[in-house]
Amino acid sequence: MLHWNIYTDYDRRFTEAHTHLRDLNGEVVRLKRQYAAFVRTRQAATQSCEGYDDLIRRQRSHIRTAREKWGN
């Protein structure tokens, strides 16, 4: 009976495996697109913050000076 089930269900199981593989490939494509969008967003965010180092440093210095002046 076991051999009978193995041989008679092979085509169905093979078809199901290929269906699941196709579905999985679709998910992989979707995740790759999502990851690429994330990378682009991260790069844009990083580039938009460039050039502010000196300004931030000066503002920190002003804040430190104000705190010392007012005792906070």
N, CA, C and O of each residue as an XYZ file, in Angstrom:
288
protein
N       0.826     -1.195      0.000
C       0.000      0.000      0.000
C       0.869      1.258      0.000
O       0.575      2.230     -0.697
N       1.931      1.225      0.783
C       2.826      2.380      0.850
C       3.453      2.655     -0.518
O       3.485      3.800     -0.969
N       3.947      1.612     -1.173
C       4.530      1.785     -2.512
C       3.483      2.302     -3.495
O       3.780      3.158     -4.329
N       2.292      1.795     -3.400
C       1.210      2.248     -4.274
C       0.974      3.752     -4.107
O       0.865      4.482     -5.092
N       0.897      4.206     -2.857
C       0.675      5.631     -2.584
C       1.840      6.483     -3.087
O       1.635      7.562     -3.644
N       3.050      5.994     -2.889
C       4.224      6.740     -3.340
C       4.180      6.925     -4.855
O       4.388      8.028     -5.360
N       3.910      5.848     -5.566
C       3.927      5.916     -7.037
C       2.710      6.627     -7.613
O       2.835      7.335     -8.612
N       1.559      6.461     -7.022
C       0.362      7.080     -7.602
C       0.241      8.557     -7.250
O      -0.379      9.316     -7.995
N       0.818      8.974     -6.140
C       0.726     10.375     -5.731
C       1.908     11.215     -6.207
O       1.948     12.421     -5.961
N       2.858     10.597     -6.878
C       4.065     11.313     -7.289
C       3.742     12.534     -8.137
O       4.244     13.623     -7.858
N       2.924     12.377     -9.154
C       2.607     13.506    -10.042
C       1.961     14.659     -9.286
O       2.302     15.822     -9.506
N       1.029     14.334     -8.396
C       0.358     15.375     -7.611
C       1.358     16.096     -6.707
O       1.369     17.325     -6.639
N       2.195     15.325     -6.014
C       3.181     15.936     -5.117
C       4.198     16.762     -5.891
O       4.612     17.829     -5.438
N       4.600     16.265     -7.063
C       5.544     16.984     -7.899
C       4.946     18.313     -8.357
O       5.621     19.342     -8.325
N       3.693     18.294     -8.777
C       3.000     19.507     -9.195
C       2.873     20.484     -8.035
O       3.103     21.681     -8.208
N       2.513     19.994     -6.865
C       2.410     20.855     -5.674
C       3.757     21.478     -5.331
O       3.831     22.659     -4.989
N       4.813     20.690     -5.421
C       6.150     21.210     -5.110
C       6.507     22.343     -6.067
O       7.037     23.367     -5.636
N       6.226     22.177     -7.351
C       6.521     23.238     -8.315
C       5.644     24.462     -8.090
O       6.101     25.591     -8.269
N       4.406     24.255     -7.705
C       3.524     25.381     -7.393
C       4.070     26.169     -6.213
O       4.114     27.399     -6.251
N       4.487     25.468     -5.166
C       5.047     26.135     -3.986
C       6.359     26.834     -4.321
O       6.639     27.920     -3.814
N       7.151     26.214     -5.166
C       8.413     26.830     -5.579
C       8.154     28.114     -6.361
O       8.838     29.115     -6.148
N       7.187     28.095     -7.251
C       6.830     29.301     -8.016
C       6.335     30.393     -7.065
O       6.702     31.559     -7.215
N       5.508     30.022     -6.091
C       5.033     30.999     -5.106
C       6.201     31.579     -4.315
O       6.263     32.784     -4.069
N       7.113     30.716     -3.926
C       8.281     31.155     -3.162
C       9.151     32.098     -3.995
O       9.641     33.106     -3.485
N       9.341     31.777     -5.257
C      10.119     32.657     -6.132
C       9.478     34.032     -6.231
O      10.178     35.044     -6.262
N       8.158     34.074     -6.280
C       7.457     35.356     -6.298
C       7.714     36.160     -5.036
O       7.894     37.377     -5.097
N       7.731     35.491     -3.898
C       8.006     36.171     -2.630
C       9.440     36.680     -2.580
O       9.699     37.767     -2.063
N      10.358     35.905     -3.109
C      11.759     36.328     -3.134
C      11.909     37.592     -3.988
O      12.629     38.515     -3.608
N      11.240     37.633     -5.123
C      11.278     38.827     -5.985
C      10.704     40.023     -5.227
O      11.274     41.113     -5.262
N       9.586     39.819     -4.548
C       8.961     40.909     -3.785
C       9.905     41.410     -2.688
O      10.046     42.619     -2.499
N      10.548     40.495     -1.968
C      11.463     40.892     -0.904
C      12.700     41.597     -1.444
O      13.212     42.519     -0.808
N      13.186     41.178     -2.606
C      14.339     41.854     -3.206
C      13.981     43.284     -3.583
O      14.790     44.194     -3.401
N      12.771     43.491     -4.108
C      12.320     44.852     -4.431
C      12.225     45.703     -3.169
O      12.648     46.859     -3.147
N      11.667     45.112     -2.125
C      11.521     45.834     -0.860
C      12.892     46.193     -0.292
O      13.082     47.303      0.204
N      13.839     45.276     -0.358
C      15.179     45.539      0.149
C      15.854     46.644     -0.662
O      16.499     47.527     -0.096
N      15.704     46.597     -1.985
C      16.296     47.632     -2.840
C      15.714     49.005     -2.495
O      16.440     49.998     -2.467
N      14.409     49.061     -2.233
C      13.776     50.324     -1.831
C      14.338     50.802     -0.497
O      14.568     51.997     -0.309
N      14.560     49.873      0.427
C      15.144     50.222      1.722
C      16.544     50.801      1.538
O      16.885     51.813      2.149
N      17.352     50.159      0.696
C      18.722     50.634      0.462
C      18.702     52.037     -0.130
O      19.478     52.898      0.284
N      17.815     52.270     -1.099
C      17.714     53.606     -1.692
C      17.305     54.645     -0.651
O      17.849     55.749     -0.626
N      16.359     54.299      0.198
C      15.894     55.224      1.242
C      17.011     55.515      2.232
O      17.207     56.662      2.636
N      17.736     54.484      2.619
C      18.845     54.667      3.561
C      19.922     55.559      2.958
O      20.457     56.436      3.636
N      20.240     55.338      1.689
C      21.252     56.171      1.030
C      20.798     57.625      0.952
O      21.582     58.544      1.188
N      19.533     57.823      0.620
C      19.008     59.185      0.530
C      19.046     59.868      1.886
O      19.392     61.046      1.982
N      18.694     59.137      2.932
C      18.706     59.711      4.279
C      20.129     60.059      4.700
O      20.369     61.106      5.300
N      21.063     59.178      4.383
C      22.457     59.431      4.733
C      22.979     60.654      3.995
O      23.656     61.495      4.586
N      22.667     60.757      2.703
C      23.141     61.893      1.914
C      22.489     63.197      2.339
O      23.113     64.255      2.258
N      21.250     63.137      2.788
C      20.568     64.371      3.188
C      21.136     64.931      4.487
O      20.931     66.105      4.796
N      21.846     64.106      5.247
C      22.437     64.571      6.512
C      23.874     65.034      6.339
O      24.460     65.572      7.278
N      24.450     64.842      5.176
C      25.835     65.252      4.954
C      25.956     66.764      4.985
O      25.074     67.486      4.520
N      27.056     67.223      5.537
C      27.320     68.652      5.570
C      26.801     69.354      6.806
O      27.020     70.556      6.962
N      26.132     68.654      7.675
C      25.586     69.276      8.881
C      26.496     69.110     10.094
O      26.195     69.635     11.166
N      27.595     68.393      9.941
C      28.476     68.132     11.081
C      28.967     69.415     11.746
O      28.898     69.556     12.967
N      29.462     70.346     10.936
C      29.981     71.594     11.508
C      28.876     72.393     12.184
O      29.076     72.937     13.270
N      27.727     72.465     11.555
C      26.603     73.195     12.137
C      26.190     72.588     13.476
O      25.966     73.312     14.446
N      26.091     71.281     13.528
C      25.704     70.599     14.773
C      26.761     70.845     15.843
O      26.429     71.111     16.998
N      28.031     70.757     15.462
C      29.113     71.002     16.417
C      29.026     72.420     16.978
O      29.176     72.618     18.184
N      28.784     73.412     16.110
C      28.663     74.802     16.573
C      27.459     74.976     17.501
O      27.548     75.671     18.513
N      26.346     74.353     17.159
C      25.153     74.466     17.999
C      25.392     73.833     19.368
O      24.964     74.371     20.389
N      26.074     72.695     19.386
C      26.406     72.074     20.673
C      27.280     72.996     21.516
O      27.107     73.101     22.730
N      28.211     73.654     20.857
C      29.075     74.593     21.570
C      28.255     75.747     22.138
O      28.464     76.157     23.280
N      27.327     76.269     21.348
C      26.452     77.360     21.832
C      25.605     76.897     23.016
O      25.424     77.636     23.983
N      25.098     75.698     22.936
C      24.274     75.156     24.029
C      25.117     74.991     25.283
O      24.687     75.343     26.382
N      26.322     74.452     25.114
C      27.214     74.269     26.265
C      27.535     75.622     26.910
O      27.524     75.751     28.135
N      27.817     76.622     26.078
C      28.127     77.956     26.583
C      26.916     78.526     27.324
O      27.066     79.108     28.398
N      25.727     78.363     26.760
C      24.506     78.888     27.410
C      24.267     78.194     28.732
O      23.869     78.836     29.704
N      24.501     76.901     28.786
C      24.306     76.162     30.048
C      25.277     76.656     31.110
O      24.912     76.819     32.275
N      26.517     76.892     30.695
C      27.510     77.387     31.666
C      27.149     78.779     32.144
O      27.315     79.107     33.319
N      26.651     79.597     31.222
C      26.292     80.959     31.565
C      25.111     80.999     32.529
O      25.113     81.777     33.483
N      24.116     80.175     32.288
C      22.894     80.185     33.092
C      22.914     79.153     34.200
O      21.964     79.075     34.979
N      23.959     78.366     34.292
C      24.114     77.446     35.415
C      23.295     76.163     35.307
O      23.078     75.512     36.329
N      22.843     75.778     34.158
C      22.066     74.541     34.007
C      22.905     73.431     33.502
O      22.411     72.318     33.317
